Amino acid sequence: MGHGGVFRILICHFLGIDYKHWWQFTLGVGSVTVLDIYPEGSILEKLNDKSHLS
């Protein structure tokens, strides 16, 4: 599971998604994921962005 697994669980937590769906998020090596966390809720800005690698 490694770091990617931990991040996928955190995404589920902050977006209010059931933890059983953690495996449905893809986080590649060197990718960028941005999750903005606010008192009112969270916004997933980027997921698995690799544009900086090209």
Secondary structure, 3 states (H helix, E strand, C coil): CHHHHHHHHHHHHHHCCCHHHHHHCCCCCCCEEEEEEECCEEEEEEEEECHHHC
